[in-house]
Amino acid sequence: INAEYGGMTDWLEEKDEESYEKYEREREWKKLREEHFNMGYREGISKKREVALQDGFDKAFPLGSNRGQALGQLSGFLIGLKWIKGNESLSAETCLLYTSPSPRDS
């Protein structure tokens, strides 16, 4: 065949190999690009969740802490008032029990 077409078959075979190599390179490049894009996307989502979670904690913790402290003070005041008003049967230990959180509150 080479003799008939003056070497045209070799040229076509080389062209096919070049085309195939180019196709393989482009396919590999596309695969790498997609993998890195997906990896970056996942990392971005994870980082955003972490930041949002921390922001929520930073905003809510002082509020919860202040409310807990206020409720504790109110509870202490009411138990002290009850004690002062003549409920002698209420001992200091009982007062502590009323102000201590129960195990199920933990």
GROMACS elastic network, one bead per residue, 0.5 to 0.9 nm:
[ bonds ]
;  ai    aj funct       b0    kb
    1     4     6  0.50488   500
    1     5     6  0.63525   500
    1     6     6  0.82313   500
    1     7     6  0.79425   500
    1     8     6  0.85014   500
    1     9     6  0.71171   500
    2     5     6  0.54754   500
    2     6     6  0.55415   500
    2     8     6  0.64814   500
    2     9     6  0.59902   500
    2    10     6  0.73964   500
    3     6     6  0.52380   500
    3     7     6  0.65631   500
    3     8     6  0.89156   500
    4     7     6  0.79297   500
    4     8     6  0.87319   500
    5     8     6  0.54093   500
    5     9     6  0.72693   500
    6     9     6  0.82126   500
    7    10     6  0.56632   500
    7    11     6  0.67789   500
    8    11     6  0.51496   500
    8    12     6  0.62612   500
    8    13     6  0.86687   500
    9    12     6  0.51469   500
    9    13     6  0.61574   500
    9    14     6  0.86328   500
   10    13     6  0.50828   500
   10    14     6  0.61630   500
   10    15     6  0.85345   500
   11    14     6  0.51392   500
   11    15     6  0.61247   500
   11    16     6  0.86304   500
   12    16     6  0.61165   500
   12    17     6  0.86304   500
   13    16     6  0.50427   500
   13    17     6  0.62521   500
   13    18     6  0.86358   500
   14    17     6  0.50893   500
   14    18     6  0.61368   500
   14    19     6  0.85290   500
   15    18     6  0.50575   500
   15    19     6  0.60599   500
   15    20     6  0.85029   500
   16    19     6  0.50555   500
   16    20     6  0.60608   500
   16    21     6  0.85686   500
   17    20     6  0.50516   500
   17    21     6  0.60869   500
   17    22     6  0.84838   500
   18    21     6  0.51068   500
   18    22     6  0.60390   500
   18    23     6  0.84470   500
   19    22     6  0.50699   500
   19    23     6  0.60293   500
   19    24     6  0.85760   500
   20    24     6  0.61241   500
   20    25     6  0.86180   500
   21    24     6  0.50209   500
   21    25     6  0.61422   500
   21    26     6  0.85795   500
   22    25     6  0.51128   500
   22    26     6  0.61537   500
   22    27     6  0.84860   500
   23    26     6  0.51964   500
   23    27     6  0.60477   500
   23    28     6  0.85753   500
   24    27     6  0.50272   500
   24    28     6  0.60688   500
   24    29     6  0.84960   500
   25    28     6  0.51342   500
   25    29     6  0.60503   500
   25    30     6  0.85612   500
   26    29     6  0.50139   500
   26    30     6  0.60895   500
   26    31     6  0.85480   500
   27    30     6  0.51565   500
   27    31     6  0.61930   500
   27    32     6  0.87014   500
   28    31     6  0.50527   500
   28    32     6  0.61842   500
   28    33     6  0.85337   500
   29    32     6  0.51754   500
   29    33     6  0.60591   500
   29    34     6  0.85962   500
   30    33     6  0.50638   500
   30    34     6  0.61439   500
   30    35     6  0.85947   500
   31    34     6  0.52088   500
   31    35     6  0.61727   500
   31    36     6  0.86871   500
   32    35     6  0.50853   500
   32    36     6  0.61570   500
   32    37     6  0.84562   500
   33    36     6  0.52986   500
   33    37     6  0.60522   500
   33    38     6  0.85943   500
   34    37     6  0.50163   500
   34    38     6  0.60484   500
   34    39     6  0.84601   500
   35    38     6  0.52148   500
   35    39     6  0.60746   500
   35    40     6  0.85621   500
   36    40     6  0.60113   500
   36    41     6  0.84233   500
   37    40     6  0.51644   500
   37    41     6  0.60737   500
   37    42     6  0.86552   500
   38    42     6  0.61556   500
   38    43     6  0.85777   500
   39    42     6  0.52325   500
   39    43     6  0.62071   500
   39    44     6  0.85841   500
   40    43     6  0.51031   500
   40    44     6  0.60506   500
   40    45     6  0.86218   500
   41    44     6  0.50954   500
   41    45     6  0.62474   500
   41    46     6  0.86730   500
   42    45     6  0.51639   500
   42    46     6  0.61851   500
   42    47     6  0.86002   500
   43    46     6  0.51103   500
   43    47     6  0.60890   500
   43    48     6  0.85488   500
   44    47     6  0.51578   500
   44    48     6  0.61097   500
   44    49     6  0.86291   500
   45    48     6  0.51399   500
   45    49     6  0.62142   500
   45    50     6  0.86446   500
   46    49     6  0.51980   500
   46    50     6  0.62304   500
   46    51     6  0.86994   500
   47    50     6  0.50675   500
   47    51     6  0.61718   500
   47    52     6  0.85706   500
   48    51     6  0.51152   500
   48    52     6  0.60420   500
   48    53     6  0.84788   500
   49    52     6  0.50926   500
   49    53     6  0.60092   500
   49    54     6  0.85329   500
   50    53     6  0.51747   500
   50    54     6  0.61929   500
   50    55     6  0.85878   500
   51    54     6  0.51502   500
   51    55     6  0.60682   500
   51    56     6  0.85892   500
   52    55     6  0.50481   500
   52    56     6  0.61346   500
   52    57     6  0.86123   500
   53    56     6  0.51686   500
   53    57     6  0.62607   500
   53    58     6  0.86298   500
   54    57     6  0.50769   500
   54    58     6  0.60450   500
   54    59     6  0.85969   500
   55    58     6  0.50495   500
   55    59     6  0.61763   500
   55    60     6  0.85802   500
   56    59     6  0.52530   500
   56    60     6  0.60438   500
   56    61     6  0.83210   500
   57    60     6  0.52287   500
   57    61     6  0.56393   500
   57    62     6  0.88063   500
   58    61     6  0.57357   500
   58    62     6  0.73492   500
   59    62     6  0.66691   500
   59    63     6  0.73477   500
   60    63     6  0.52670   500
   60    64     6  0.61563   500
   60    65     6  0.85007   500
   61    64     6  0.51854   500
   61    65     6  0.59304   500
   61    66     6  0.84863   500
   62    66     6  0.59665   500
   62    67     6  0.84759   500
   63    66     6  0.52339   500
   63    67     6  0.61718   500
   63    68     6  0.85385   500
   64    67     6  0.51457   500
   64    68     6  0.59940   500
   64    69     6  0.85030   500
   65    68     6  0.51209   500
   65    69     6  0.61339   500
   65    70     6  0.85967   500
   66    69     6  0.51389   500
   66    70     6  0.61341   500
   66    71     6  0.86183   500
   67    70     6  0.50577   500
   67    71     6  0.60929   500
   67    72     6  0.84699   500
   68    71     6  0.51799   500
   68    72     6  0.60728   500
   68    73     6  0.86117   500
   69    72     6  0.50508   500
   69    73     6  0.62015   500
   69    74     6  0.86279   500
   70    73     6  0.51388   500
   70    74     6  0.61665   500
   70    75     6  0.85590   500
   71    74     6  0.50168   500
   71    75     6  0.59971   500
   71    76     6  0.84796   500
   72    75     6  0.50903   500
   72    76     6  0.61139   500
   72    77     6  0.85196   500
   72    99     6  0.72143   500
   73    76     6  0.50620   500
   73    77     6  0.60481   500
   73    78     6  0.86204   500
   74    77     6  0.50075   500
   74    78     6  0.61335   500
   74    79     6  0.85891   500
   75    78     6  0.52391   500
   75    79     6  0.62064   500
   75    80     6  0.85008   500
   75    98     6  0.81695   500
   75    99     6  0.66382   500
   76    79     6  0.52484   500
   76    80     6  0.60175   500
   76    81     6  0.84747   500
   76    95     6  0.82016   500
   76    98     6  0.86633   500
   76    99     6  0.66988   500
   77    80     6  0.50611   500
   77    81     6  0.60204   500
   77    82     6  0.85577   500
   78    82     6  0.61014   500
   78    83     6  0.85199   500
   79    82     6  0.50415   500
   79    83     6  0.61423   500
   79    84     6  0.86373   500
   79    95     6  0.64348   500
   79    98     6  0.78753   500
   79    99     6  0.83638   500
   80    84     6  0.61409   500
   80    85     6  0.85972   500
   80    95     6  0.79966   500
   81    84     6  0.50562   500
   81    85     6  0.60673   500
   81    86     6  0.89789   500
   82    85     6  0.52050   500
   82    86     6  0.70292   500
   82    87     6  0.62937   500
   82    90     6  0.84176   500
   83    86     6  0.59311   500
   83    87     6  0.52730   500
   83    88     6  0.66917   500
   83    89     6  0.86537   500
   83    90     6  0.65367   500
   83    91     6  0.82303   500
   83    92     6  0.88504   500
   83    95     6  0.85385   500
   84    87     6  0.70960   500
   84    88     6  0.83871   500
   85    88     6  0.86520   500
   86    89     6  0.85171   500
   87    90     6  0.57397   500
   87    91     6  0.88282   500
   88    91     6  0.70487   500
   90    93     6  0.81955   500
   90    94     6  0.60893   500
   90    95     6  0.70070   500
   91    94     6  0.51218   500
   91    95     6  0.63943   500
   91    96     6  0.88049   500
   92    96     6  0.63744   500
   92    97     6  0.87470   500
   93    96     6  0.50738   500
   93    97     6  0.63337   500
   93    98     6  0.88248   500
   94    98     6  0.63341   500
   94    99     6  0.87817   500
   95    98     6  0.51720   500
   95    99     6  0.64270   500
   95   100     6  0.86920   500
   96    99     6  0.51743   500
   96   100     6  0.59834   500
   97   100     6  0.52138   500
   97   101     6  0.80686   500
   97   102     6  0.86721   500
   98   101     6  0.79074   500
  101   104     6  0.81447   500
  101   105     6  0.61352   500
  101   106     6  0.74320   500
  102   105     6  0.53360   500
  102   106     6  0.71784   500
  103   106     6  0.55338   500
